Amino acid sequence: MNVLDFVTLVGGIFITFLRHTGRMSLFTLRAVSHCVRPPFFPRLIGRQMVEIGYYSLPVVGLTTIFSGMVLALQSHTGFARFAAEGAVATVVVISITRELGPVLAGLMVAGRIGAAMAAEIGTMRVTEQIDALTTLSTNPYKYLLAPRLIAGFLMLPLLVLVGDIIGVFGGYLIGTYKLGFNPSNYINRTWEYLETLDVVSGLVKAAVFGFIVALMGCYHGFYSKGGAQGVGTATTNAVVSASILILTFNYAITELFFAK
């Protein structure tokens, strides 16, 4: 490969990146504008809230309770080297509320809901149902996308709040029944070092992550093409892109809240 071929390859990749970035930006702006302008579809929003929130609760609960358990075990093992076992409760509650709760819930919901949204909307795209909606004077952004974005933005913080409680409870179970902590002392240590900012930062992350999951599912499904294979590709891209953006925005929001 000579220099000209290399420059052509790099330029093509860069132009493709810019094209997709611009299309996603315009898609996001248009979708958000329909989320804040009437008319709204309360029944569709409620259906998506149940799908995203209620049906995702088991997988989020299992993920957070075992994460709390493992965190308690690992932190106790590490702190035992420095005779600081009493900090286990503090580490569990701060880690769950700040990081593990929102990130793990976001990734689990991305795998479950993001893929489902991309598959559903992608199937509607390749079977020309979205074109039929447009023909019937129904805005697909308003009817298909806005309810999912609103539901994702609203429901993931509630999921994370429940997941935080379950995760801290998992750490409490291990701390009291396996590691021998006094239950009252463990709870007191948890409340003593838990600050409002810890919970608020996690819920802000959860709202952003919920919007990202719904946005990536809708975007990749909306622009899918190529029949069943295209729908499968859109589903994979939705989960991968949502997961990467969740980790990226997790750092950005952490920097915003806790950087000094």
Residue pairs with C-beta under 8 A, 6 or more apart in sequence:
1 9
23 223
24 219
27 219
27 222
27 223
28 215
28 219
30 141
31 141
31 145
31 146
31 149
31 215
31 218
32 149
34 139
34 141
34 142
34 145
34 146
35 146
35 149
35 150
39 142
40 146
41 142
41 143
41 146
41 147
44 143
44 147
45 147
45 150
45 151
47 147
48 147
48 148
48 150
48 151
48 152
49 151
49 154
49 155
51 113
51 116
51 151
52 109
52 113
52 151
52 152
52 155
52 156
52 159
52 210
52 214
53 151
53 155
53 156
53 158
53 159
56 108
56 109
56 112
56 113
56 155
56 159
57 159
57 162
59 108
59 112
60 104
60 105
60 108
60 109
60 159
60 160
60 162
60 163
61 162
61 163
61 166
63 104
63 105
63 108
63 163
64 96
64 100
64 101
64 104
64 105
64 163
64 164
64 166
64 167
64 170
65 166
65 167
65 169
65 170
66 170
67 96
67 100
67 104
67 167
67 170
68 92
68 96
68 100
68 166
68 167
68 168
68 169
68 170
68 171
68 172
68 174
69 170
69 171
69 173
69 174
71 91
71 92
71 95
71 96
71 100
71 167
71 171
72 88
72 92
72 170
72 171
72 174
72 175
72 179
73 174
73 178
73 179
75 87
75 88
75 91
75 92
76 85
76 88
76 175
76 179
79 85
79 87
79 88
79 91
85 179
86 189
88 171
88 175
88 179
88 181
89 171
89 172
89 175
89 181
89 186
89 187
89 189
89 190
89 193
90 189
90 190
90 192
90 193
92 167
92 168
92 171
92 175
92 190
93 168
93 171
93 190
93 193
93 194
93 198
94 193
94 194
94 198
96 163
96 164
96 167
96 168
96 171
97 164
97 168
97 194
97 198
97 199
97 201
97 202
98 198
98 201
98 202
98 254
99 202
99 250
99 254
100 167
101 160
101 163
101 164
101 167
101 202
101 206
102 156
102 160
102 202
102 203
102 205
102 206
102 209
102 250
103 205
103 209
103 246
103 247
103 250
104 163
105 156
105 159
105 160
105 163
105 206
105 209
106 156
106 205
106 206
106 209
106 210
106 212
106 213
106 242
106 246
107 243
107 246
109 152
109 156
109 159
109 209
109 210
109 213
110 209
110 213
110 216
110 238
110 239
110 242
110 243
110 246
111 239
113 152
113 213
113 214
113 217
114 213
114 214
114 216
114 217
114 238
114 239
114 242
115 217
115 235
115 238
115 239
116 217
117 148
117 214
117 217
117 218
117 221
117 238
118 216
118 217
118 218
118 220
118 221
118 224
118 231
118 234
118 235
118 237
118 238
118 239
119 221
119 231
119 234
119 235
120 221
121 130
121 144
121 145
121 217
121 218
121 221
121 222
121 224
122 220
122 221
122 222
122 224
122 230
122 231
122 234
122 235
123 129
123 231
124 130
124 144
124 221
125 221
125 222
125 223
125 224
125 225
126 224
126 225
126 226
126 227
126 228
126 230
126 231
130 140
130 144
130 222
133 139
133 140
133 143
133 144
134 140
140 222
144 218
144 222
145 218
145 222
148 214
148 217
148 218
149 211
149 214
149 215
149 218
151 214
152 210
152 211
152 213
152 214
152 215
153 207
153 210
153 211
153 214
154 207
154 210
155 210
156 206
156 207
156 209
156 210
156 213
157 203
157 206
157 207
157 210
159 206
160 202
160 203
160 205
160 206
161 199
161 203
161 206
164 199
164 202
168 190
172 183
172 186
172 187
172 190
175 181
175 186
176 182
176 183
176 186
197 257
201 253
201 254
201 257
201 258
204 253
204 257
205 249
205 250
205 253
208 249
208 253
209 246
209 249
209 250
212 242
212 245
212 246
212 249
213 242
213 246
216 237
216 238
216 239
216 241
216 242
216 245
217 238
217 242
219 238
220 234
220 235
220 237
220 238
220 241
221 231
221 234
221 235
221 238
223 234
224 230
224 231
224 233
224 234
226 233
